[in-house]
Amino acid sequence: MYLGSLELDVLLGDVRSLKQKRSAVRPIIAEVRKRFDVSVAEAGHQDLHRRTLLGVAVVAADGEHVRDVLDACERLVAARPDVELLSVRRRLLGPED
C-alpha cells in the first residue's frame, strides 16, 4: 500500500473577503475531488484572503499510480487561470516506510 500527499500553496485572484475566498476555493476542491477521486481539503492559510493551502491525499496499491494521480492534481490546479500556484510539496510513503 502506498500513501501520497500533496500540499499546494495557492494565490487566489481578485478576492477581497473570506466569503469570496470560500467561493473561489470550493469549486477547486470539488473539481479535484470529482475528477481524481482523492481526498482534498483546505488545510492552511484560512485567515488570509488571497492565499490558501490545499491538501490532497491518495492511497493505492501501486506507487507509480499514486505519483501519476498527484501529478495530475497538480497540473489541474496549476492550469486554472484564476489562481497562481506558489509552491508544491509532496510526500510518498510505501511499505518500507
HELIX and SHEET records of a PDB file:
HELIX    1   1 LEU A   18  PHE A   36  1                                  19    
HELIX    2   2 GLY A   63  ALA A   79  1                                  17    
SHEET    1   A 4 SER A  39  GLY A  44  0                                        
SHEET    2   A 4 ARG A  51  ALA A  60 -1                                        
SHEET    3   A 4 TYR A   2  LEU A  12 -1                                        
SHEET    4   A 4 VAL A  83  LEU A  93 -1                                        
END                                                                             
